[in-house]
């Protein structure tokens, strides 16, 4: 029997948990232990607390939520939004530009392969919170 331990943050936990548990149950040979934690988000993005404003230093739920939402972008846009591929980097992106692009994806004004679906899951306020996190990360 193989035991897999994974530390996850944010919305990715549900997607990965679903995939791994289905795979493990299918062959019956693996035990999957999933741990969801916001600690990972803080460790991966040292600039996130700074980006979320003064309340972040107190560990406010709003700051943690903003860092967790931003962390879900890292799978495609690179750790801390520092992409090294054809997918655009988010680190250091101007806040207003980020928010407008997300709104355009959500409305369908900007065409995309997957971003229009991701954008539909967030409010305008959450776009602003994520924009603050990414704007504070040095590219």
N, C-alpha and C positions, 0 to 999 in steps of 0.2 A: 504494500500500500504506500502511496506517495502522499505526503502532506505538504500543502502549499499554503504559505502565509503571505497575505498581501495587505499593505497599509494603503487605504484609499481616502481621498478627500472629495467632498462635494458630490455633485450629481453623477459622476463617473462610477461611484460605488454601486449604484443600482444596476447600471448596464453591465459592468464587469461581473457582479454577483450573479446576475441572470445567466450570462454566457458560461461562466465557470461551473455553476451548480448544474446546469443542464448537461454540460459535457461530462462532469464527474458522475452524474446519475446514469448517463447513457452507458458508460463502460463499467461502472461499479467498482473501479479500482483506485479511485482517488478520493481523498478527504480534503475538503476545501474549507479553510478558515479565513473569513473576511473580516477585516477590522476597518471601520470608517472612523477617520480622525481628522480634525482640523489642524492638528499639530503639523502635519505634512505641508499644508499650505503655507504656514509661517516659515517653515524651514526652507522651502523651495524659493520663496519670494521674500528676501530680506527687506525689500522696499515697500512691501504691501502696507505695513502699518503706517509708514510715513505718508503713503498715498491716500489712505482712508481718513486722514486728518488727526487732530489731537485726541479724539476719543479712542483711536486705535491703540494708543499706548496703554489704555486701561483694559484692553481686551473686550471692547464693547461688542455686543452681538452684531451690530450693523457692520463693523469693520471685518469681523470674522466672516460674515455672509458675503461681503464684497470680495474678499480674498478667495473664498470657496468658489464663487461664481467664476472669477477670473481663472482659477486653476483648471476649470473644465475646458478651457480653450487651449491648454498646453499640449494636449494630445496631437493636435494638428499644427498649431502655431509655434511650437517649440517651448521648452522650459522657460518660464518667465516671459513668454511671448517673443522669444528670440529665435525666430525661424531661420533655418539654414537650407531652405528648399524653395520651391516655387510658390509656396503658400506665404502670403505677406506677414511680416513680423508685426507684432502689436506693441512691443516694448518701445516706450518713448513716444507713442502716437499722441498727437494733439487730441485733447478731450472732445472738443466740438466735432472734429472730423470723425472720430470713433463713433460718437453718438449718432451723427447723421447717417453714417454708413449702415449702422445697425437698424435704424429706422427705415432706411431704404430697402434693406434686405427683407425686413418684416412686411413692408407694404407691397413688395414685389417690384418696386421702382428699379432696384438694382438686381440684375439676374445673377443667379448662383446655382451651383450644383447641390450644395447642402446648407449653406448659410441661411437661406430663407427659412428653412425649417428650424434651425437653432434659434434664430432671432424671434420667432413666434413664441418662444418660451419665456421671454423676459419682458418686463415693463420698461417704460421710458426711464423711470427712476433707477432701475437696475442697470440699464445701459450707462447712465451717468456714473454709478458707483464703480462699474468695471472700468470705465474710461479713466477714472481717477487712479485706479490701481495701475493700469498700463502706462499712463502718462508719467508716473513717478519712477518707473523702471528705466534705468539707463540702458540705451540700446547697445 
